[in-house]
Amino acid sequence: MCGICGIVSSDASEPIDPRVVIHMRDTLSHRGPDDKGYYIGPGVALGHRRLSIIDLRPEGRQPMANEDGSVQIVFNGEIYNFAEHREWLISRGHSFRSRTDTEVIIHLYEELGVECLRLLRGMFAFAIWDESKRLLFLARDRLGKKPLYYHFDGNRMLFGSEAKAILAYPSIAREPDPKALNYYVSFGYVPAPLSAFRRIRKLQPAHYLTFAHGRLDVRRYWKVHYQPKLEISEHEACGQIVERLTEAVRLRLISDVPLGAFLSGGIDSSAVVALMSKLSSAPVKTFSIGFKEPKYDERQYAKLVARKFGTEHHEFTVEPDAAAVLEKLVWHYDEPYADSSALPTYYLCKLTRHYVTVALNGDAGDENFAGYPRYLPSVVAQYLHTIPSPLRRALGNTAFQSNRMFRSNSTVAKRLRVLANTLRNDPRAGYARFMTNFDGDGKRRLYSEDFVQSVNCDAADEWILDLYSQSDAKHIVDATLNVDLDLYLPNDLLTKVDVASMAVGLEARSPMVDHEFVEFVARLPARFKISNLTLKAIFKKALKDLLPESILRRRKMGFAVPLDQWFRGQLSEFLRDILLSHRAEQRGYFRRGAVEALIDAHISGRSDHQYQLWNLLMLELWHRVFVDTPMTSGDESAVSVAVS
């Protein structure tokens, strides 16, 4: 895992100052604390910061070249099947100076060009410079584990693992993109290919980019398919799930440095730890995070799993410290990012890094096997759509009226509204509404008159509905899983873990993001995934001989943070000071009265607006760090001035 960046001009005679690419590179020092390097050629510069995982010798240093130096690469990630390709490449006459996966990618590119992507199994974002063709080739892995940002002005291409590397280039303005921020207010993140900066874009997962002779081309190279369905029994499926997941875990144990695993005590992380224990000769090192508030604390379950598999277990307790933590989070995430579990994730990564350099996790279990309770209303609604329309609409009206018995932003109320929408309308529209912090009507109440006129308040719903239309899935469960794999998983969950882990120089590996595993599970019948309203039904059956019954049957908790209590207690004054400040009001996005009403309703206990308030808080802090305040290379200490 590393940090990469570069500059490529369509004019080969344009000189590039090495100090510029070094400045860009060193904004990424946290991603690669072990080594650094750069390459300068005619109209091109590449920079690299290295976190050494495979082949720790100097021979693994990047940028790395082919035998004659005509092809250069900077690479972030891990290719888990590189060894099998290495043997084939040697038979083709290629020589190797290192034992790294990086060098395998170079030679695969020489043999196959951009088609080399179909052979890569792992997580990656890389840039290849082909001097003979004056061609830049950027690529990002299929599910979006590793990030890649870029800027193109018609003549010059800039790229980096993080937006801050591009912002370090002298002429790049820190101008917010209103369209992107409108999506952020709905989703709590900015979806690719957009970024929060008007002049910077993100390469989407499963896409590659080529830039040659002034022409830029972006193409998709992979998509998960839910059809045709596998003709397989539940018993056979269970055996295949365990076998394929074991292989994915085994591949991710390849390392020349110490490794361990995150352990929440949920099904997904527990399954990974169980398989690691079977594959490892020594006790697995496991790491958990918890809170003092009991309803948010999962550590008892993590301890149960740790005892069963004899792991070397470590845990940490999170307490709110806005001044010390939010500043770091905002700086590291580059864009406004409102998943509050980034806070404990950062602490978990920091704790873990004291003991290991690589940590496996259970990410994507819910998106593969349908583990979120939010999937159930759509399933119910699809079956209820067989009821005659008048009766179905009446049931929808009843569900809508019932939601008023609960706090407007409680989970129960939201689910009742989703059920009401899906009964009265399309289940897909109901899911789109559920996945937004602020729906279109909510944004029209929140936004200033000028901002309402400048953006499409319903754009987030339309984005999700468009993803539904692109899926080949025939069942609502599969179609919704496909939407989450394309939107929520890469832009929220994988971003969260990549940024938090790289902030402390830790590599996070996700066996259930293995694309071959994802492809297999996608083609299992939808009825295997949710059966009799049981979430993750087939996965639980597959693991019944591996995990304790109490883990398989426990209610899903999620990596929740007690924001509701913090905003009524320790963070209430901080929240008001930031969101109702003159600086925040002058940005012109929101009506002051609407923001004040959200705060007052939450603090008084009349409503639960914790997620909406966190969303607005992180947006304002992002402006203070990245828009209002000059950023220094690789220095997050400057953030404290911006937040005050």
N, C-alpha and C positions, 0 to 999 in steps of 0.2 A: 504494500500500500504506500502510495507516494503522492506527491503533488507535481503536476505538470503544467507548463505554459509555453507560449510561443508567439512569434511574429512572422508573418509571411507576406511579402509584397509581390504584386504581379510584375513589378519592375526589378529585375535581377541586379540592376546597377545601383539601386537605392542602398546607401550605407545604413547599417543598423548599429547603434551605439550599444556595446556590450553592457554598459551600466544600466540601460533600460530593461533588458531581459533579466539581468541579475536582480534588479529592484522588484520586478514582477515575481520572479522565482521566490524571493525571500519573504514575500507576503504569505507564502505557503510553508514556512519553516516548521510549523506545528505538525503538518502532514508528513514531513520527512526529516526527522531530527538527526538521522545517522550519517547522511552524506549529501553532497550537492554537486551539480555540474551544469555546464551549458555548452552549446554548439553554435558557432557563427559561420554562415556561408553566404553566398551571393543573394542578398535580398531575403535572408531567412535567419531566424534565431530560435533556438529551443532551450528551455530551462527545465531542470528537474531537481526535486528534493526527495531523498530516499529514506524510506523506513525499511530496513533490511530484514527480510523474512526468509528468502531462499538464496543460497550461495552468498554468504556474508563477506566474501573476499572482495578486494578492489575490482576484480574482473566483472563483478555484477553492477558496476557503476554505470549510470546513464547521464546524458544521452548515449545510446549504444548504436553501433554501426554494423553493417554487413562486412564481408571480407575486404571489399575494395573501398569502403567508405561512401559509396554512392547512395545508400539508403540509411537514414537515421531514424531512431525511434525514441520517444519518451512515453512511458507506460505506467499506469496506475491500476493495480489490481492483482489478481492471481488467476492463472490458467491451470486448472487442476489436472487436465489430461495432457500436459505438455510433453511428458516423458514418452508417450506412445508416438507422438509426431516427431520427436527428436530422432528416433531410430530411422524413420522413413526419410527424413531430411538428410541424414548422414549417407543413406543409401543413394541419395540423389546427388551426392558430391559436395554437400555443404560441410564446412568445418566450424567447430564451436570453440570459443575461448572461455566460456563460462558454463555453469550448470543451471542457468536461469531460464524461466519461461519467457522472459523478454526476448532473448535471442531466437527462440523458436518462432515467435511471431514475425520477426524480421524475415526469416527464411521462408516461412509459409507465404508471406506476402510476395516474395520474389517468385515463388512457384505458381501462386494462384491469384495474385492481385487482390481485389476487394473480396473475392470469393473465399479467401482464407477465413472469413468470419464464421462460415458454417461449420468449421472444424473446432472452434474455440468453445470450450466448456468451462465457464467460470464467470468472474466479475471483472469488468475491465472498462477503462477509458484510455485510449491511446491516440497518439499522433505519429504518423509516419511521413517523413519527408523523402520523396524520391527525386533526387537531383537530376537524373537523366531526363525525366519527364516534367520537371519543375511542377510537381504535383504534391499537394498536401492531402493526406487521407486521415480523417478523424473518425473514430468509431466509439460507440457506447454499447455496453452489454444488453442482453435481451430484456431483462426485467427492470433495469435501471439501478443497480447497486452502486455504481460509481458515476459521479457527476461530471459534466463537461459543459462549460459556458463558452460562448464565442461572440465576437463582434466583427462585422464586415462593413466597410465604408465604401465599397465599390472598387477599391484598389488594394486595400490592406486587410489581412485577416489576423485577428488576435484571438487567442484561446487560452483557457486556464481551467484547472480543477475547481476553482472558486471564482466568483465574480470579482473578488477583491484583487485578484491577480491582474485582471483586465483594467480595473479602475486605477491600478498603479501606473498604467500607460499615460503619458502626459496629457494627451488631448481628449481623453474620455470624460465626458461630463456626467456628473452624478444626478441625472434628471429622472425623477420617478415617472413610471408609465401608468397613467390613470386607468387604462384598460386592464392592465395586470393587477392593479390594486383593487379594482372592482371585483375581480375573481377572488383575490385574497380575502376580502371581507366576507364572501360567501363560504369559501372552502377552508380558510385558515392557512393557506399556502398558495403560492403562485404556480399554476400548472405549466409544465413544458408544452410547447417551446417558448412560452413567454418567460420573462424575468421581470423583477420589480423595477429594473432600469430600462429606460426607453431604448437605449442603443446596445443593449446586450440581450442575447438569446441563449436558451439552453438547447443542446442537442437532445432529442427525445430518446428514450430507451428503444433498443432494437433498430436504431437508425445509424447511418454513416453519412459523412460529408466529404466531398472532394472539392478542392479548389485548385484550379490550374488556368494559367493565362487569363486571369481576371474573371473567370466564370466559376460560380459557386453552385453546387448541386447537392441536395439532401435527399436521401432515399431510405425507405424502410427495407430491412432484410429479413425480418422474422415476425410472425404473429402466432399467438396460441390459438389452437382450433379445438372446439368442443364437439365437432362432428368429423367423421362418423363415430358413433358410440361403440365402445368395446363390447363384444359379446362375451361376458365373463360373469361367473357366479360371485356372490359375496365372499364365499370362502376363498376362492382364487384371488379375488381383489385384495383381501386382507394379507395374504401371503406376499403378493406382489408389492404392496405398499411397504411392508417391513423390509423386504429385500432391496427395493429401490432406494428407500430412505437410508438404509444401512450403507449402501454404496456411496450415496451422496455425502454422508458423514465421514466415511473412510477417506474419500478424496480430500476432504477439508482438514484432515489431520496431518497432511504433508506440511512440514515446517522445520526450519533449522533453528527456531527459537521456541521458548516455552509457550504452551497454549492451555486454555481452559474453556469455561462456558458460563454464560449468563443463565441463572436458574431462578425463575419466578415461582415455580410450583404449579404453573399451569400445564396443560397437556402437552403443548408444543415444545417448550424448553425442557420439560421432564423427559419427553421421548428422545430428544437429542442427547441429553446427559446419559440416559439409559444405554443408548447405542454406543456412545463414546466409551462408557465403562466396559462394555463387552469387547470393544476393539482395542482398548489400552491395557498395557501391562502394569501401569502404575495408577494410583488413585487420581481421578479427574479433579482438577481445581475448579470449584464452582463459586459463583458470586451473586449475591442478592441484595436488593435495596428495599427499604420499608419506611413507614411513617409512624409517628407516635399515635396518630388517630387510628383506632382499631379497624374501622370499616374500610380503610385504604391499605391495610398492611397484610401482605401475603406471605410473610416470612415463615409462618408456622408450616405452610405447605412446602415451601422450599426446603426447610429442615427435614421434613418427612422424607422427601425424595433423596436428599443428601445422605441421610442415614441408611436408606435402603441400598444405595449403590456405593456406600463407603467413600464418598468424595471428601476432599479437603475443602471445607466450606468456609466462606467469608461473607459477612454481611455489613450493611451500612444503614444508618437512619438519616432521613432527610428532614431538615428543618428550614423554614423560609428565611432567606437572607437576601432581600432584593438588591441591596447595594453591591453585594459581592458576586451574585450569581447571574442576575438578569443582564448585567453589563457584558459578561463573557458570552452568554448565549446569543445576544443580539449581534455581537461582533463576529462570532463564528458562523452564524447562519446566513450572513450576507443579505438575505431577503427577509421581509417580515414573515414570521413563522409562528403559528399559534397553537401547535400541539403542546399542551402544557406538560405532557410526559417527557418532553425534551429535558426538563429540569432533573428528574430522578435518573434519566438515562445518562446525562452528563456525569452525575455523581457516581453512578454505577461504573461507567467507563474509567473514571478517575481512580476509583478503588481498585478495579481490576488491573489497571496498568501497573500498579505497584508489584504485582505478582507475575503477570504474563504479558506477552506482546500480541498474542492472537486469542480471540474469544469467539466460540461458536454460539449461535442463538437460534430461537425457534420462529423467527419472522416468516410470514407468509402461510403459516398453518391455517389461519382463519380464512384467508383469501383462496386457498386451495380447496379446503374441505367444508366451507360454509360454517364458520364458527361464531359469527356475530349475531346477537339477538335481532339486530335490525333487518335480517333477512326474512324473519318469520312473517311479518305483516304482508309482504308481497306474495309469499307462498299461500297463505290463507286466502288472500284476495283473489289469487288466480283460480283457486278451487271455487270460491264464492261467485266468480264471474259466470258460472254455469247457472246461477239463480236468475230468474226473470228480472229484467232491468228495474221495474218499479220497486220490487222487494229489495233488490240490492241497494238501490239509492236510499231507501228507507233505513236500512241497516247502516249505511254510511252516515246518514244524518244523525242516527242514534250515537254512533261512535264519536262523531264530532261534538255533539252536546255533552257526552260523558267526559271529554277531555277537560271541560271547564271545572270539573270537580277537583282537579289537581293544579299545582303551580304551573304556570304557562310554559315554563322552560324545563320542567321535570322530564325525566326519561319516559315516564308513563304517559304524560300528556302528549309528548312528541310522537310516541308510538300509536296512540289513539288517533292523532291527526293524520299520520301516515295511513293507517287502516281506513280512515274516513275518505281520504283522497283516493286510495286505490280502489275502494268500493264504488265510489262515485265516478272515478275516472280510470286512467290507465295505471296499473301497478308501477310502471316505470316512472311515471310522473311523481307518484308518491315517494318513491325511493330518492329521486332527484331532490325533492323538497326536504327529505330527512337529512340528506348529506350536506346541508348548508347551515352555517351559523346564523346567517340572515337571509331569508328568502327575498323575493322581489319586492313584496309589499313592505317587509321590514326595512329594506334598504331605502325605499321611497320615503319612509317615515324618518329614517336616520340621516340621509344625505341632505346636504344643502341644496338649494334650488339649482345653483350653477352646476354642481356635480351630477345631480340627477339628469340634467340636460346633456351632459357630456358623455355618459356611459349608458349601456344597456343593463338595467337592473335585473333582467331575467336571463342574462347571459350564462350564468352557472347552470341553471336548469337545462338550458339548451345544449350546453357542452355535454352533460351527462346523457341526455336523450340521443345526441349524435353518436356517442360511444355505444349505446344500446343498438343503434341501427347498423353499426359496423360489425357487430358480433355475429358469428354463424350459429350461436347457441339457439336451440329451439325451446328450451325450458327457462322459465323466469329465474330459477336458481342459478343456472349456468350463465345466463346473460348478465346477471347482477355480479357474479364472481368475475366475469370478464371485465366489466366496468371497473371493479375495484382493482384488478390486476393492472389495468391501463392507467388508472387515475390515482386512487388512494394509496396503493402500495408504493409506487415509485416516488410520488411527489410528497407524501407525508411520512410513512413508516420508514422506508429505506433512506430517505433524506435525513430523518431524525437520527438514525443510528450511525450513518456515515459521518455526519458532521460532529456528533458528540464523541464518537470514537477517535476520529482523526484529530480532534482538538487536543487530545492527550497522547497522540502517537500510538493508538491501539488499532489493530486490524480486526474487524468484525466479519465473521463468515456465517452464511445462512444456508444450511443444507436444503431447506424447503423452497429456496429460490432457484435451486438447480433447474435449468430449463428442461432437462429430460424428465425430471420428476414432475414438474408442472404440466408438461405435455401429457404424461400418462394419467395423472389425476383428472385433468380437464375432460378426458374422454370417458371417464367412468360415468355410469348413469346418474342423473341428478337425484334420483330416489335413494341412491346409496348415501348421499351427502346429508340430506335432511330426510329423516324417516320418522313418520308419526310425530312430527314437530320436534324431533330430537336433532339438535345441531351436531355436526361432525360425526354422524352416526357410524359411518364405515371406518373412520379413523379410530374411534373409540373401540370398535370391535377388533380392529387390527392390533391394538395395543393391550388387549385385555390380559395377556399372559406376560406383559412386560412391566406395566405400571400398577401401582396400588389402586384398588377400587375407589378409594376415597378421592384420589386425584382425577380419575376418569369421570366421576359423578359430581364433582364439585361445580358450583355455579361459576360461570365465567366472571372474572373480576376486572380484567384489563389493567393497564398500567396507569390507573387514575391518580390524580393529585387533588388534595383537599382545598382546592381554590375557593370553594364556597365559604369555608370557614376562615381561610386566610384573608379574603376580601372583607369579611365582617370583623376581622381582628387585626392581626399584625400588619397587614398590607392595606388597610382601608385608607389611611392618610396618604400613603404613597400613591395609591390609585387615584384619589381625588386630585392630588397635586399635579400629577402628570396629565391626566385626561382633561381636566378643566383649566389647564394653564392657558395663558394668552398665546403662547407659542403653538399649542395644539389647535386652538380655535382659528388662528390666522392661516392655517393650511387650507381652509375652505372646503374640506371634505364633508364635515358633519354639522348638524344643527346642535348648538350647545345645549339647548333645552332637552333634546332627545337623549344626549349622552348623560346629562345630569339625572334625567328620569330613570335611566337604566341603573345608574349607581345607587340612587336613593331607594329604588324598589328592591335591589339586591341586599343592600346593607340593612334595611329595615326588616328583611325576611319575608316581604310580601311576594317576591318572585325569586327565581334562581336564574341569574344572568351571568354566571361565572364564566362560561365559555365565550360569550359575546364580549364581556369586559376584558378578558385576557387577550382576545383578538385585537381590540382597539388599543390596549396598552402596548402590545408588541409592535403594532404599526407605528405608534407615536415614538417609541424608543428607537425603532429602526430609522426613522427620519432624523432623529437627533444624532445617531451614530454615523450614518452613511451619507446623509444629504446636507445636514447643517455643519458638520465638523470635518475638517481635513483629516484624512487617514494616513498614518505613518506606516511604513513597510514593516509587516510582521509584528506590530506593536499594539496589543489590545489594551494596554494601560491607558491609552488616550480616551477610551470609552467613558471612564468615570467622569470626565469633564462634561461630556455630552449629555449624560443622564441627569446630572445635577440641575 
